Amino acid sequence: MAKIALFGATGTIGSRVLREALDRGHQVTAVVRDPAKVTEQHPNLTVTTGDVLDPASVTEAARGRDVVVSAVGGGDGPGHLATIEPAAKSLVEGLRALGDEAPRLVAVGGAGSLRTPDGKQVWDAEGLPEFLLQIMHAHGDALDFYRTVSDVRWTNISPAGLIEPGERTGTYRTALDDLVVDADGKSRISAEDYAVALIDEIETPKHVGERFTVGD
Ligand SMILES: NC(=O)c1ccc[n+]([C@@H]2O[C@H](COP(=O)([O-])OP(=O)(O)OC[C@H]3O[C@@H](n4cnc5c(N)ncnc54)[C@H](OP(=O)(O)O)[C@@H]3O)[C@@H](O)[C@H]2O)c1
């Protein structure tokens, strides 16, 4: 059983991570801006107030935990630019304050920086709308930052090109920096199977200090 502090528990992906963690017997503290938004009730769930952009809030949430998970998002493009890399920096600063006692960090990333079969990156595709490019590059900037960090045990998990609520099959494929695609060239994962992969990584760490991606 791991003690997990979870930022973003009210979100599309974070709520699946919360459910998967609880179903597998982990103890979760949901760190949210508005506790009233957490409808889930479970003996292993505690809800506390916090803001991922406040390093002191991260330190407080992380103290005594095994893992901090961040599944935060910023809504639209400008919101992501104001949230994702700043959150990465706040998470790392907040964890550094705990020194050797700091838990590991597992953060939800983005697909934009992944390599495509033609050798380009997802964000190089023609015709992508500006808001989506902003979201992709917000995650790319956060990943660039994580890659400079060696004193905090971080893992960044990029979803497939498309992630949406769906079925929990319990199976998935992973890669490091290459987009996972199916036989039709499509890249997708259900939010439920993404959560399975994230909790698997917590239970059996394989990617400390690197990014990996999950597809079906
Ligand atoms: N294919 C892809 O690469 C792909 C696709 C989808 C999503 N994603 C990424 O996955 C992440 C999660 O996406 P999602 O769709 O689950 O997002 P979402 O439904 O919009 O949820 C975002 C969560 O972040 C929380 N949050 C935002 N700012 C916060 C702050 N300052 N402190 C604490 N919590 C904060 C929100 O809490 P409140 O309830 O307080 O607002 C909410 O729980 C995003 O970063 C998104 O870009 C990637």
PDBQT file of the ligand as one rigid body, heavy atoms in Angstrom, charges set to zero:
ROOT
HETATM    1  N1  LIG A 301      -3.156  13.483 -25.295  1.00  0.00    +0.000 N 
HETATM    2  C1  LIG A 301      -2.648  14.271 -24.352  1.00  0.00    +0.000 C 
HETATM    3  O1  LIG A 301      -1.464  14.578 -24.342  1.00  0.00    +0.000 OA
HETATM    4  C2  LIG A 301      -3.538  14.768 -23.259  1.00  0.00    +0.000 A 
HETATM    5  C3  LIG A 301      -4.914  14.666 -23.406  1.00  0.00    +0.000 A 
HETATM    6  C4  LIG A 301      -5.715  15.068 -22.358  1.00  0.00    +0.000 A 
HETATM    7  C5  LIG A 301      -5.137  15.637 -21.214  1.00  0.00    +0.000 A 
HETATM    8  N2  LIG A 301      -3.793  15.755 -21.112  1.00  0.00    +0.000 N 
HETATM    9  C6  LIG A 301      -3.198  16.402 -19.931  1.00  0.00    +0.000 C 
HETATM   10  O2  LIG A 301      -3.574  15.709 -18.762  1.00  0.00    +0.000 OA
HETATM   11  C7  LIG A 301      -3.746  16.632 -17.688  1.00  0.00    +0.000 C 
HETATM   12  C8  LIG A 301      -5.100  16.373 -17.027  1.00  0.00    +0.000 C 
HETATM   13  O3  LIG A 301      -6.109  16.561 -18.015  1.00  0.00    +0.000 OA
HETATM   14  P1  LIG A 301      -7.659  16.484 -17.623  1.00  0.00    +0.000 P 
HETATM   15  O4  LIG A 301      -8.422  16.464 -18.881  1.00  0.00    +0.000 OA
HETATM   16  O5  LIG A 301      -7.874  15.409 -16.607  1.00  0.00    +0.000 OA
HETATM   17  O6  LIG A 301      -7.839  17.919 -16.927  1.00  0.00    +0.000 OA
HETATM   18  P2  LIG A 301      -9.135  18.506 -16.216  1.00  0.00    +0.000 P 
HETATM   19  O7  LIG A 301     -10.281  17.589 -16.291  1.00  0.00    +0.000 OA
HETATM   20  O8  LIG A 301      -9.315  19.910 -16.731  1.00  0.00    +0.000 OA
HETATM   21  O9  LIG A 301      -8.680  18.597 -14.689  1.00  0.00    +0.000 OA
HETATM   22  C9  LIG A 301      -7.664  19.450 -14.292  1.00  0.00    +0.000 C 
HETATM   23  C10 LIG A 301      -7.448  19.272 -12.800  1.00  0.00    +0.000 C 
HETATM   24  O10 LIG A 301      -6.368  20.134 -12.389  1.00  0.00    +0.000 OA
HETATM   25  C11 LIG A 301      -6.770  20.767 -11.187  1.00  0.00    +0.000 C 
HETATM   26  N3  LIG A 301      -6.002  21.991 -11.023  1.00  0.00    +0.000 N 
HETATM   27  C12 LIG A 301      -5.795  22.987 -11.920  1.00  0.00    +0.000 A 
HETATM   28  N4  LIG A 301      -5.028  23.946 -11.397  1.00  0.00    +0.000 NA
HETATM   29  C13 LIG A 301      -4.747  23.557 -10.128  1.00  0.00    +0.000 A 
HETATM   30  C14 LIG A 301      -4.012  24.136  -9.056  1.00  0.00    +0.000 A 
HETATM   31  N5  LIG A 301      -3.399  25.333  -9.208  1.00  0.00    +0.000 N 
HETATM   32  N6  LIG A 301      -3.898  23.448  -7.886  1.00  0.00    +0.000 NA
HETATM   33  C15 LIG A 301      -4.511  22.252  -7.737  1.00  0.00    +0.000 A 
HETATM   34  N7  LIG A 301      -5.236  21.648  -8.709  1.00  0.00    +0.000 NA
HETATM   35  C16 LIG A 301      -5.353  22.306  -9.884  1.00  0.00    +0.000 A 
HETATM   36  C17 LIG A 301      -8.260  21.008 -11.366  1.00  0.00    +0.000 C 
HETATM   37  O11 LIG A 301      -8.828  21.274 -10.136  1.00  0.00    +0.000 OA
HETATM   38  P3  LIG A 301     -10.160  22.174  -9.956  1.00  0.00    +0.000 P 
HETATM   39  O12 LIG A 301     -11.265  21.181  -9.812  1.00  0.00    +0.000 OA
HETATM   40  O13 LIG A 301      -9.896  22.950  -8.709  1.00  0.00    +0.000 OA
HETATM   41  O14 LIG A 301     -10.286  23.066 -11.168  1.00  0.00    +0.000 OA
HETATM   42  C18 LIG A 301      -8.667  19.649 -11.947  1.00  0.00    +0.000 C 
HETATM   43  O15 LIG A 301      -8.801  18.691 -10.929  1.00  0.00    +0.000 OA
HETATM   44  C19 LIG A 301      -3.628  18.033 -18.314  1.00  0.00    +0.000 C 
HETATM   45  O16 LIG A 301      -2.374  18.570 -18.005  1.00  0.00    +0.000 OA
HETATM   46  C20 LIG A 301      -3.785  17.792 -19.781  1.00  0.00    +0.000 C 
HETATM   47  O17 LIG A 301      -3.079  18.715 -20.592  1.00  0.00    +0.000 OA
HETATM   48  C21 LIG A 301      -2.974  15.331 -22.108  1.00  0.00    +0.000 A 
ENDROOT
TORSDOF 0
